[in-house]
């Protein structure tokens, strides 16, 4: 599965914005990724031009590979070791 830097950067930016509110209750990196991608968080937290591209890529990956596989792949990506 090919995951772009645009998508990982978008997720990391969301994480920086929401981590203080949720880090204490998360048990693993997979949960952190889910929190970042849940509820369309990739859209409102991103203030730069790549936002639509990151969201489109995420949705396309989910359609092709399935939500669970995408979350697992993102959680294993070395660029997204959030916890």
PDB file of N, CA, C and O in Angstrom, chain B, residues numbered from 101:
ATOM      1  N   UNK B 101       0.854  -1.168   0.000  1.00  0.00           N
ATOM      2  CA  UNK B 101       0.000   0.000   0.000  1.00  0.00           C
ATOM      3  C   UNK B 101       0.905   1.237   0.000  1.00  0.00           C
ATOM      4  O   UNK B 101       1.779   1.378   0.856  1.00  0.00           O
ATOM      5  N   UNK B 102       0.689   2.109  -0.948  1.00  0.00           N
ATOM      6  CA  UNK B 102       1.464   3.341  -1.049  1.00  0.00           C
ATOM      7  C   UNK B 102       0.776   4.458  -0.277  1.00  0.00           C
ATOM      8  O   UNK B 102      -0.361   4.826  -0.574  1.00  0.00           O
ATOM      9  N   UNK B 103       1.475   4.988   0.712  1.00  0.00           N
ATOM     10  CA  UNK B 103       0.951   6.068   1.536  1.00  0.00           C
ATOM     11  C   UNK B 103       1.848   7.284   1.325  1.00  0.00           C
ATOM     12  O   UNK B 103       3.053   7.224   1.569  1.00  0.00           O
ATOM     13  N   UNK B 104       1.266   8.369   0.878  1.00  0.00           N
ATOM     14  CA  UNK B 104       2.051   9.556   0.539  1.00  0.00           C
ATOM     15  C   UNK B 104       2.462  10.351   1.777  1.00  0.00           C
ATOM     16  O   UNK B 104       1.884  10.212   2.855  1.00  0.00           O
ATOM     17  N   UNK B 105       3.458  11.168   1.587  1.00  0.00           N
ATOM     18  CA  UNK B 105       3.892  12.092   2.623  1.00  0.00           C
ATOM     19  C   UNK B 105       2.799  13.122   2.902  1.00  0.00           C
ATOM     20  O   UNK B 105       2.671  13.601   4.029  1.00  0.00           O
ATOM     21  N   UNK B 106       2.030  13.457   1.902  1.00  0.00           N
ATOM     22  CA  UNK B 106       0.920  14.397   2.103  1.00  0.00           C
ATOM     23  C   UNK B 106      -0.055  13.855   3.137  1.00  0.00           C
ATOM     24  O   UNK B 106      -0.490  14.585   4.028  1.00  0.00           O
ATOM     25  N   UNK B 107      -0.398  12.574   3.022  1.00  0.00           N
ATOM     26  CA  UNK B 107      -1.332  11.975   3.974  1.00  0.00           C
ATOM     27  C   UNK B 107      -0.708  11.849   5.357  1.00  0.00           C
ATOM     28  O   UNK B 107      -1.350  12.186   6.351  1.00  0.00           O
ATOM     29  N   UNK B 108       0.517  11.375   5.438  1.00  0.00           N
ATOM     30  CA  UNK B 108       1.141  11.238   6.760  1.00  0.00           C
ATOM     31  C   UNK B 108       1.327  12.596   7.426  1.00  0.00           C
ATOM     32  O   UNK B 108       1.176  12.713   8.642  1.00  0.00           O
ATOM     33  N   UNK B 109       1.649  13.607   6.653  1.00  0.00           N
ATOM     34  CA  UNK B 109       1.795  14.961   7.213  1.00  0.00           C
ATOM     35  C   UNK B 109       0.467  15.491   7.735  1.00  0.00           C
ATOM     36  O   UNK B 109       0.414  16.126   8.789  1.00  0.00           O
ATOM     37  N   UNK B 110      -0.602  15.229   6.995  1.00  0.00           N
ATOM     38  CA  UNK B 110      -1.931  15.669   7.424  1.00  0.00           C
ATOM     39  C   UNK B 110      -2.321  14.992   8.737  1.00  0.00           C
ATOM     40  O   UNK B 110      -2.828  15.645   9.649  1.00  0.00           O
ATOM     41  N   UNK B 111      -2.087  13.697   8.830  1.00  0.00           N
ATOM     42  CA  UNK B 111      -2.419  12.966  10.056  1.00  0.00           C
ATOM     43  C   UNK B 111      -1.576  13.483  11.217  1.00  0.00           C
ATOM     44  O   UNK B 111      -2.090  13.665  12.320  1.00  0.00           O
ATOM     45  N   UNK B 112      -0.304  13.718  10.985  1.00  0.00           N
ATOM     46  CA  UNK B 112       0.571  14.220  12.037  1.00  0.00           C
ATOM     47  C   UNK B 112       0.126  15.602  12.509  1.00  0.00           C
ATOM     48  O   UNK B 112       0.184  15.896  13.703  1.00  0.00           O
ATOM     49  N   UNK B 113      -0.313  16.442  11.594  1.00  0.00           N
ATOM     50  CA  UNK B 113      -0.797  17.774  11.966  1.00  0.00           C
ATOM     51  C   UNK B 113      -2.049  17.671  12.832  1.00  0.00           C
ATOM     52  O   UNK B 113      -2.191  18.398  13.815  1.00  0.00           O
ATOM     53  N   UNK B 114      -2.950  16.772  12.465  1.00  0.00           N
ATOM     54  CA  UNK B 114      -4.140  16.549  13.291  1.00  0.00           C
ATOM     55  C   UNK B 114      -3.711  16.068  14.675  1.00  0.00           C
ATOM     56  O   UNK B 114      -4.232  16.534  15.688  1.00  0.00           O
ATOM     57  N   UNK B 115      -2.758  15.130  14.713  1.00  0.00           N
ATOM     58  CA  UNK B 115      -2.291  14.601  15.986  1.00  0.00           C
ATOM     59  C   UNK B 115      -1.744  15.721  16.881  1.00  0.00           C
ATOM     60  O   UNK B 115      -2.028  15.753  18.078  1.00  0.00           O
ATOM     61  N   UNK B 116      -0.980  16.613  16.316  1.00  0.00           N
ATOM     62  CA  UNK B 116      -0.425  17.714  17.103  1.00  0.00           C
ATOM     63  C   UNK B 116      -1.536  18.581  17.707  1.00  0.00           C
ATOM     64  O   UNK B 116      -1.384  19.124  18.802  1.00  0.00           O
ATOM     65  N   UNK B 117      -2.635  18.701  16.993  1.00  0.00           N
ATOM     66  CA  UNK B 117      -3.739  19.535  17.468  1.00  0.00           C
ATOM     67  C   UNK B 117      -4.577  18.838  18.544  1.00  0.00           C
ATOM     68  O   UNK B 117      -5.063  19.495  19.465  1.00  0.00           O
ATOM     69  N   UNK B 118      -4.751  17.528  18.440  1.00  0.00           N
ATOM     70  CA  UNK B 118      -5.670  16.841  19.353  1.00  0.00           C
ATOM     71  C   UNK B 118      -4.995  16.000  20.432  1.00  0.00           C
ATOM     72  O   UNK B 118      -5.659  15.589  21.383  1.00  0.00           O
ATOM     73  N   UNK B 119      -3.718  15.738  20.315  1.00  0.00           N
ATOM     74  CA  UNK B 119      -3.019  14.857  21.264  1.00  0.00           C
ATOM     75  C   UNK B 119      -3.197  15.268  22.726  1.00  0.00           C
ATOM     76  O   UNK B 119      -3.448  14.402  23.564  1.00  0.00           O
ATOM     77  N   UNK B 120      -3.076  16.550  23.064  1.00  0.00           N
ATOM     78  CA  UNK B 120      -3.212  16.906  24.484  1.00  0.00           C
ATOM     79  C   UNK B 120      -4.554  16.493  25.092  1.00  0.00           C
ATOM     80  O   UNK B 120      -4.650  16.265  26.298  1.00  0.00           O
ATOM     81  N   UNK B 121      -5.581  16.397  24.260  1.00  0.00           N
ATOM     82  CA  UNK B 121      -6.913  16.046  24.755  1.00  0.00           C
ATOM     83  C   UNK B 121      -7.155  14.546  24.862  1.00  0.00           C
ATOM     84  O   UNK B 121      -8.110  14.128  25.518  1.00  0.00           O
ATOM     85  N   UNK B 122      -6.317  13.728  24.236  1.00  0.00           N
ATOM     86  CA  UNK B 122      -6.651  12.306  24.201  1.00  0.00           C
ATOM     87  C   UNK B 122      -5.496  11.349  24.484  1.00  0.00           C
ATOM     88  O   UNK B 122      -5.734  10.149  24.628  1.00  0.00           O
ATOM     89  N   UNK B 123      -4.287  11.818  24.566  1.00  0.00           N
ATOM     90  CA  UNK B 123      -3.142  10.912  24.667  1.00  0.00           C
ATOM     91  C   UNK B 123      -3.198  10.008  25.907  1.00  0.00           C
ATOM     92  O   UNK B 123      -2.727   8.871  25.859  1.00  0.00           O
ATOM     93  N   UNK B 124      -3.755  10.487  26.991  1.00  0.00           N
ATOM     94  CA  UNK B 124      -3.792   9.705  28.222  1.00  0.00           C
ATOM     95  C   UNK B 124      -4.715   8.496  28.151  1.00  0.00           C
ATOM     96  O   UNK B 124      -4.541   7.548  28.917  1.00  0.00           O
ATOM     97  N   UNK B 125      -5.684   8.507  27.257  1.00  0.00           N
ATOM     98  CA  UNK B 125      -6.629   7.388  27.187  1.00  0.00           C
ATOM     99  C   UNK B 125      -6.323   6.407  26.061  1.00  0.00           C
ATOM    100  O   UNK B 125      -6.957   5.355  25.976  1.00  0.00           O
ATOM    101  N   UNK B 126      -5.375   6.726  25.204  1.00  0.00           N
ATOM    102  CA  UNK B 126      -5.035   5.845  24.094  1.00  0.00           C
ATOM    103  C   UNK B 126      -4.012   4.802  24.540  1.00  0.00           C
ATOM    104  O   UNK B 126      -3.112   5.094  25.328  1.00  0.00           O
ATOM    105  N   UNK B 127      -4.165   3.581  24.024  1.00  0.00           N
ATOM    106  CA  UNK B 127      -3.270   2.507  24.445  1.00  0.00           C
ATOM    107  C   UNK B 127      -2.238   2.126  23.397  1.00  0.00           C
ATOM    108  O   UNK B 127      -1.221   1.514  23.725  1.00  0.00           O
ATOM    109  N   UNK B 128      -2.487   2.482  22.133  1.00  0.00           N
ATOM    110  CA  UNK B 128      -1.511   2.123  21.107  1.00  0.00           C
ATOM    111  C   UNK B 128      -1.593   3.073  19.914  1.00  0.00           C
ATOM    112  O   UNK B 128      -2.490   3.913  19.824  1.00  0.00           O
ATOM    113  N   UNK B 129      -0.650   2.920  19.017  1.00  0.00           N
ATOM    114  CA  UNK B 129      -0.547   3.796  17.860  1.00  0.00           C
ATOM    115  C   UNK B 129      -1.759   3.658  16.935  1.00  0.00           C
ATOM    116  O   UNK B 129      -2.189   4.638  16.326  1.00  0.00           O
ATOM    117  N   UNK B 130      -2.301   2.468  16.829  1.00  0.00           N
ATOM    118  CA  UNK B 130      -3.468   2.258  15.971  1.00  0.00           C
ATOM    119  C   UNK B 130      -4.650   3.110  16.443  1.00  0.00           C
ATOM    120  O   UNK B 130      -5.359   3.703  15.630  1.00  0.00           O
ATOM    121  N   UNK B 131      -4.854   3.164  17.750  1.00  0.00           N
ATOM    122  CA  UNK B 131      -5.925   4.008  18.287  1.00  0.00           C
ATOM    123  C   UNK B 131      -5.673   5.485  17.982  1.00  0.00           C
ATOM    124  O   UNK B 131      -6.603   6.229  17.672  1.00  0.00           O
ATOM    125  N   UNK B 132      -4.422   5.897  18.072  1.00  0.00           N
ATOM    126  CA  UNK B 132      -4.078   7.290  17.782  1.00  0.00           C
ATOM    127  C   UNK B 132      -4.387   7.633  16.327  1.00  0.00           C
ATOM    128  O   UNK B 132      -4.913   8.707  16.035  1.00  0.00           O
ATOM    129  N   UNK B 133      -4.059   6.718  15.417  1.00  0.00           N
ATOM    130  CA  UNK B 133      -4.354   6.934  13.993  1.00  0.00           C
ATOM    131  C   UNK B 133      -5.867   7.016  13.778  1.00  0.00           C
ATOM    132  O   UNK B 133      -6.348   7.875  13.039  1.00  0.00           O
ATOM    133  N   UNK B 134      -6.606   6.125  14.422  1.00  0.00           N
ATOM    134  CA  UNK B 134      -8.065   6.146  14.288  1.00  0.00           C
ATOM    135  C   UNK B 134      -8.651   7.469  14.758  1.00  0.00           C
ATOM    136  O   UNK B 134      -9.539   8.025  14.111  1.00  0.00           O
ATOM    137  N   UNK B 135      -8.160   7.968  15.871  1.00  0.00           N
ATOM    138  CA  UNK B 135      -8.647   9.251  16.389  1.00  0.00           C
ATOM    139  C   UNK B 135      -8.378  10.372  15.387  1.00  0.00           C
ATOM    140  O   UNK B 135      -9.217  11.251  15.193  1.00  0.00           O
ATOM    141  N   UNK B 136      -7.214  10.337  14.756  1.00  0.00           N
ATOM    142  CA  UNK B 136      -6.843  11.390  13.801  1.00  0.00           C
ATOM    143  C   UNK B 136      -7.669  11.344  12.521  1.00  0.00           C
ATOM    144  O   UNK B 136      -7.932  12.386  11.920  1.00  0.00           O
ATOM    145  N   UNK B 137      -8.074  10.172  12.104  1.00  0.00           N
ATOM    146  CA  UNK B 137      -8.794  10.039  10.838  1.00  0.00           C
ATOM    147  C   UNK B 137     -10.305   9.969  11.016  1.00  0.00           C
ATOM    148  O   UNK B 137     -11.047  10.109  10.044  1.00  0.00           O
ATOM    149  N   UNK B 138     -10.762   9.758  12.227  1.00  0.00           N
ATOM    150  CA  UNK B 138     -12.190   9.627  12.496  1.00  0.00           C
ATOM    151  C   UNK B 138     -12.904  10.965  12.364  1.00  0.00           C
ATOM    152  O   UNK B 138     -12.319  12.020  12.609  1.00  0.00           O
ATOM    153  N   UNK B 139     -14.144  10.912  11.984  1.00  0.00           N
ATOM    154  CA  UNK B 139     -14.978  12.107  11.964  1.00  0.00           C
ATOM    155  C   UNK B 139     -14.495  13.212  11.042  1.00  0.00           C
ATOM    156  O   UNK B 139     -14.703  14.392  11.324  1.00  0.00           O
ATOM    157  N   UNK B 140     -13.866  12.849   9.962  1.00  0.00           N
ATOM    158  CA  UNK B 140     -13.390  13.835   8.982  1.00  0.00           C
ATOM    159  C   UNK B 140     -12.408  14.845   9.582  1.00  0.00           C
ATOM    160  O   UNK B 140     -12.331  15.981   9.114  1.00  0.00           O
ATOM    161  N   UNK B 141     -11.670  14.449  10.599  1.00  0.00           N
ATOM    162  CA  UNK B 141     -10.724  15.375  11.236  1.00  0.00           C
ATOM    163  C   UNK B 141      -9.635  15.844  10.288  1.00  0.00           C
ATOM    164  O   UNK B 141      -9.045  16.901  10.508  1.00  0.00           O
ATOM    165  N   UNK B 142      -9.356  15.084   9.243  1.00  0.00           N
ATOM    166  CA  UNK B 142      -8.324  15.508   8.303  1.00  0.00           C
ATOM    167  C   UNK B 142      -8.700  16.801   7.594  1.00  0.00           C
ATOM    168  O   UNK B 142      -7.825  17.542   7.146  1.00  0.00           O
ATOM    169  N   UNK B 143      -9.981  17.073   7.492  1.00  0.00           N
ATOM    170  CA  UNK B 143     -10.402  18.284   6.781  1.00  0.00           C
ATOM    171  C   UNK B 143     -10.329  19.559   7.619  1.00  0.00           C
ATOM    172  O   UNK B 143      -9.672  20.507   7.191  1.00  0.00           O
ATOM    173  N   UNK B 144     -10.968  19.635   8.789  1.00  0.00           N
ATOM    174  CA  UNK B 144     -10.975  20.924   9.489  1.00  0.00           C
ATOM    175  C   UNK B 144      -9.646  21.339  10.094  1.00  0.00           C
ATOM    176  O   UNK B 144      -9.401  22.532  10.270  1.00  0.00           O
ATOM    177  N   UNK B 145      -8.784  20.385  10.415  1.00  0.00           N
ATOM    178  CA  UNK B 145      -7.524  20.747  11.058  1.00  0.00           C
ATOM    179  C   UNK B 145      -6.450  21.173  10.076  1.00  0.00           C
ATOM    180  O   UNK B 145      -5.421  21.718  10.478  1.00  0.00           O
ATOM    181  N   UNK B 146      -6.673  20.936   8.817  1.00  0.00           N
ATOM    182  CA  UNK B 146      -5.640  21.242   7.843  1.00  0.00           C
ATOM    183  C   UNK B 146      -5.907  22.595   7.199  1.00  0.00           C
ATOM    184  O   UNK B 146      -6.972  22.819   6.623  1.00  0.00           O
ATOM    185  N   UNK B 147      -4.940  23.487   7.300  1.00  0.00           N
ATOM    186  CA  UNK B 147      -5.127  24.814   6.752  1.00  0.00           C
ATOM    187  C   UNK B 147      -4.304  25.065   5.503  1.00  0.00           C
ATOM    188  O   UNK B 147      -4.142  26.213   5.090  1.00  0.00           O
ATOM    189  N   UNK B 148      -3.784  24.014   4.900  1.00  0.00           N
ATOM    190  CA  UNK B 148      -2.972  24.231   3.707  1.00  0.00           C
ATOM    191  C   UNK B 148      -3.538  23.468   2.518  1.00  0.00           C
ATOM    192  O   UNK B 148      -4.465  22.671   2.664  1.00  0.00           O
ATOM    193  N   UNK B 149      -2.990  23.710   1.373  1.00  0.00           N
ATOM    194  CA  UNK B 149      -3.566  23.268   0.101  1.00  0.00           C
ATOM    195  C   UNK B 149      -3.644  21.749  -0.054  1.00  0.00           C
ATOM    196  O   UNK B 149      -4.458  21.261  -0.839  1.00  0.00           O
ATOM    197  N   UNK B 150      -2.821  20.989   0.673  1.00  0.00           N
ATOM    198  CA  UNK B 150      -2.810  19.536   0.515  1.00  0.00           C
ATOM    199  C   UNK B 150      -4.024  18.853   1.146  1.00  0.00           C
ATOM    200  O   UNK B 150      -4.248  17.666   0.910  1.00  0.00           O
ATOM    201  N   UNK B 151      -4.803  19.574   1.937  1.00  0.00           N
ATOM    202  CA  UNK B 151      -5.910  18.964   2.658  1.00  0.00           C
ATOM    203  C   UNK B 151      -6.826  18.113   1.787  1.00  0.00           C
ATOM    204  O   UNK B 151      -7.048  16.948   2.118  1.00  0.00           O
ATOM    205  N   UNK B 152      -7.364  18.634   0.694  1.00  0.00           N
ATOM    206  CA  UNK B 152      -8.256  17.794  -0.119  1.00  0.00           C
ATOM    207  C   UNK B 152      -7.540  16.561  -0.672  1.00  0.00           C
ATOM    208  O   UNK B 152      -8.142  15.496  -0.808  1.00  0.00           O
ATOM    209  N   UNK B 153      -6.260  16.710  -0.987  1.00  0.00           N
ATOM    210  CA  UNK B 153      -5.520  15.582  -1.531  1.00  0.00           C
ATOM    211  C   UNK B 153      -5.333  14.493  -0.482  1.00  0.00           C
ATOM    212  O   UNK B 153      -5.468  13.309  -0.794  1.00  0.00           O
ATOM    213  N   UNK B 154      -5.026  14.871   0.749  1.00  0.00           N
ATOM    214  CA  UNK B 154      -4.849  13.905   1.827  1.00  0.00           C
ATOM    215  C   UNK B 154      -6.161  13.180   2.099  1.00  0.00           C
ATOM    216  O   UNK B 154      -6.180  11.957   2.240  1.00  0.00           O
ATOM    217  N   UNK B 155      -7.254  13.931   2.174  1.00  0.00           N
ATOM    218  CA  UNK B 155      -8.561  13.325   2.435  1.00  0.00           C
ATOM    219  C   UNK B 155      -8.967  12.387   1.298  1.00  0.00           C
ATOM    220  O   UNK B 155      -9.457  11.285   1.543  1.00  0.00           O
ATOM    221  N   UNK B 156      -8.764  12.825   0.066  1.00  0.00           N
ATOM    222  CA  UNK B 156      -9.098  11.998  -1.097  1.00  0.00           C
ATOM    223  C   UNK B 156      -8.273  10.723  -1.107  1.00  0.00           C
ATOM    224  O   UNK B 156      -8.793   9.641  -1.380  1.00  0.00           O
ATOM    225  N   UNK B 157      -6.993  10.851  -0.810  1.00  0.00           N
ATOM    226  CA  UNK B 157      -6.127   9.667  -0.771  1.00  0.00           C
ATOM    227  C   UNK B 157      -6.583   8.694   0.316  1.00  0.00           C
ATOM    228  O   UNK B 157      -6.669   7.490   0.074  1.00  0.00           O
ATOM    229  N   UNK B 158      -6.872   9.204   1.497  1.00  0.00           N
ATOM    230  CA  UNK B 158      -7.320   8.362   2.606  1.00  0.00           C
ATOM    231  C   UNK B 158      -8.594   7.604   2.242  1.00  0.00           C
ATOM    232  O   UNK B 158      -8.688   6.397   2.460  1.00  0.00           O
ATOM    233  N   UNK B 159      -9.571   8.316   1.687  1.00  0.00           N
ATOM    234  CA  UNK B 159     -10.844   7.680   1.297  1.00  0.00           C
ATOM    235  C   UNK B 159     -10.615   6.632   0.205  1.00  0.00           C
ATOM    236  O   UNK B 159     -11.212   5.557   0.245  1.00  0.00           O
ATOM    237  N   UNK B 160      -9.761   6.937  -0.761  1.00  0.00           N
ATOM    238  CA  UNK B 160      -9.478   5.987  -1.841  1.00  0.00           C
ATOM    239  C   UNK B 160      -8.792   4.735  -1.293  1.00  0.00           C
ATOM    240  O   UNK B 160      -9.129   3.621  -1.694  1.00  0.00           O
ATOM    241  N   UNK B 161      -7.846   4.907  -0.393  1.00  0.00           N
ATOM    242  CA  UNK B 161      -7.177   3.754   0.215  1.00  0.00           C
ATOM    243  C   UNK B 161      -8.180   2.881   0.965  1.00  0.00           C
ATOM    244  O   UNK B 161      -8.115   1.654   0.896  1.00  0.00           O
ATOM    245  N   UNK B 162      -9.103   3.514   1.677  1.00  0.00           N
ATOM    246  CA  UNK B 162     -10.126   2.757   2.410  1.00  0.00           C
ATOM    247  C   UNK B 162     -11.040   1.985   1.464  1.00  0.00           C
ATOM    248  O   UNK B 162     -11.422   0.850   1.746  1.00  0.00           O
ATOM    249  N   UNK B 163     -11.382   2.602   0.354  1.00  0.00           N
ATOM    250  CA  UNK B 163     -12.248   1.921  -0.621  1.00  0.00           C
ATOM    251  C   UNK B 163     -11.543   0.730  -1.263  1.00  0.00           C
ATOM    252  O   UNK B 163     -12.166  -0.306  -1.498  1.00  0.00           O
ATOM    253  N   UNK B 164     -10.271   0.866  -1.543  1.00  0.00           N
ATOM    254  CA  UNK B 164      -9.520  -0.198  -2.213  1.00  0.00           C
ATOM    255  C   UNK B 164      -9.112  -1.309  -1.247  1.00  0.00           C
ATOM    256  O   UNK B 164      -9.265  -2.492  -1.551  1.00  0.00           O
ATOM    257  N   UNK B 165      -8.591  -0.919  -0.075  1.00  0.00           N
ATOM    258  CA  UNK B 165      -8.005  -1.894   0.838  1.00  0.00           C
ATOM    259  C   UNK B 165      -8.871  -2.218   2.049  1.00  0.00           C
ATOM    260  O   UNK B 165      -8.647  -3.228   2.717  1.00  0.00           O
ATOM    261  N   UNK B 166      -9.847  -1.383   2.335  1.00  0.00           N
ATOM    262  CA  UNK B 166     -10.667  -1.555   3.529  1.00  0.00           C
ATOM    263  C   UNK B 166     -10.131  -0.712   4.678  1.00  0.00           C
ATOM    264  O   UNK B 166      -8.926  -0.519   4.835  1.00  0.00           O
ATOM    265  N   UNK B 167     -11.058  -0.228   5.458  1.00  0.00           N
ATOM    266  CA  UNK B 167     -10.717   0.686   6.564  1.00  0.00           C
ATOM    267  C   UNK B 167      -9.678   0.088   7.505  1.00  0.00           C
ATOM    268  O   UNK B 167      -8.669   0.731   7.795  1.00  0.00           O
ATOM    269  N   UNK B 168      -9.906  -1.128   7.983  1.00  0.00           N
ATOM    270  CA  UNK B 168      -9.022  -1.749   8.967  1.00  0.00           C
ATOM    271  C   UNK B 168      -7.599  -1.889   8.443  1.00  0.00           C
ATOM    272  O   UNK B 168      -6.645  -1.604   9.166  1.00  0.00           O
ATOM    273  N   UNK B 169      -7.444  -2.323   7.199  1.00  0.00           N
ATOM    274  CA  UNK B 169      -6.105  -2.495   6.610  1.00  0.00           C
ATOM    275  C   UNK B 169      -5.384  -1.158   6.492  1.00  0.00           C
ATOM    276  O   UNK B 169      -4.174  -1.080   6.709  1.00  0.00           O
ATOM    277  N   UNK B 170      -6.115  -0.118   6.154  1.00  0.00           N
ATOM    278  CA  UNK B 170      -5.511   1.209   6.027  1.00  0.00           C
ATOM    279  C   UNK B 170      -5.045   1.703   7.395  1.00  0.00           C
ATOM    280  O   UNK B 170      -3.936   2.221   7.522  1.00  0.00           O
ATOM    281  N   UNK B 171      -5.876   1.547   8.404  1.00  0.00           N
ATOM    282  CA  UNK B 171      -5.494   1.967   9.756  1.00  0.00           C
ATOM    283  C   UNK B 171      -4.257   1.200  10.218  1.00  0.00           C
ATOM    284  O   UNK B 171      -3.341   1.786  10.795  1.00  0.00           O
ATOM    285  N   UNK B 172      -4.230  -0.103   9.968  1.00  0.00           N
ATOM    286  CA  UNK B 172      -3.073  -0.916  10.351  1.00  0.00           C
ATOM    287  C   UNK B 172      -1.807  -0.465   9.626  1.00  0.00           C
ATOM    288  O   UNK B 172      -0.741  -0.365  10.232  1.00  0.00           O
ATOM    289  N   UNK B 173      -1.929  -0.194   8.329  1.00  0.00           N
ATOM    290  CA  UNK B 173      -0.768   0.248   7.551  1.00  0.00           C
ATOM    291  C   UNK B 173      -0.269   1.610   8.034  1.00  0.00           C
ATOM    292  O   UNK B 173       0.937   1.823   8.151  1.00  0.00           O
ATOM    293  N   UNK B 174      -1.187   2.523   8.313  1.00  0.00           N
ATOM    294  CA  UNK B 174      -0.794   3.837   8.822  1.00  0.00           C
ATOM    295  C   UNK B 174      -0.125   3.712  10.191  1.00  0.00           C
ATOM    296  O   UNK B 174       0.856   4.400  10.472  1.00  0.00           O
ATOM    297  N   UNK B 175      -0.654   2.838  11.033  1.00  0.00           N
ATOM    298  CA  UNK B 175      -0.081   2.653  12.373  1.00  0.00           C
ATOM    299  C   UNK B 175       1.318   2.052  12.324  1.00  0.00           C
ATOM    300  O   UNK B 175       2.119   2.268  13.233  1.00  0.00           O
ATOM    301  N   UNK B 176       1.612   1.308  11.282  1.00  0.00           N
ATOM    302  CA  UNK B 176       2.932   0.700  11.128  1.00  0.00           C
ATOM    303  C   UNK B 176       3.921   1.608  10.397  1.00  0.00           C
ATOM    304  O   UNK B 176       5.124   1.347  10.408  1.00  0.00           O
ATOM    305  N   UNK B 177       3.430   2.656   9.774  1.00  0.00           N
ATOM    306  CA  UNK B 177       4.301   3.564   9.017  1.00  0.00           C
ATOM    307  C   UNK B 177       5.268   4.264   9.969  1.00  0.00           C
ATOM    308  O   UNK B 177       4.830   4.879  10.942  1.00  0.00           O
ATOM    309  N   UNK B 178       6.577   4.183   9.707  1.00  0.00           N
ATOM    310  CA  UNK B 178       7.544   4.811  10.616  1.00  0.00           C
ATOM    311  C   UNK B 178       7.396   6.329  10.730  1.00  0.00           C
ATOM    312  O   UNK B 178       7.873   6.920  11.699  1.00  0.00           O
ATOM    313  N   UNK B 179       6.750   6.962   9.764  1.00  0.00           N
ATOM    314  CA  UNK B 179       6.534   8.413   9.831  1.00  0.00           C
ATOM    315  C   UNK B 179       5.422   8.779  10.799  1.00  0.00           C
ATOM    316  O   UNK B 179       5.255   9.946  11.152  1.00  0.00           O
ATOM    317  N   UNK B 180       4.653   7.768  11.230  1.00  0.00           N
ATOM    318  CA  UNK B 180       3.478   8.031  12.082  1.00  0.00           C
ATOM    319  C   UNK B 180       3.529   7.260  13.390  1.00  0.00           C
ATOM    320  O   UNK B 180       2.525   6.679  13.803  1.00  0.00           O
ATOM    321  N   UNK B 181       4.644   7.246  14.027  1.00  0.00           N
ATOM    322  CA  UNK B 181       4.737   6.625  15.349  1.00  0.00           C
ATOM    323  C   UNK B 181       4.371   7.685  16.383  1.00  0.00           C
ATOM    324  O   UNK B 181       5.237   8.375  16.921  1.00  0.00           O
ATOM    325  N   UNK B 182       3.077   7.800  16.648  1.00  0.00           N
ATOM    326  CA  UNK B 182       2.543   8.882  17.463  1.00  0.00           C
ATOM    327  C   UNK B 182       2.649   8.593  18.958  1.00  0.00           C
ATOM    328  O   UNK B 182       2.875   9.498  19.760  1.00  0.00           O
ATOM    329  N   UNK B 183       2.483   7.331  19.319  1.00  0.00           N
ATOM    330  CA  UNK B 183       2.546   6.962  20.745  1.00  0.00           C
ATOM    331  C   UNK B 183       3.746   6.054  20.950  1.00  0.00           C
ATOM    332  O   UNK B 183       4.003   5.615  22.071  1.00  0.00           O
TER     333      UNK B 183
END
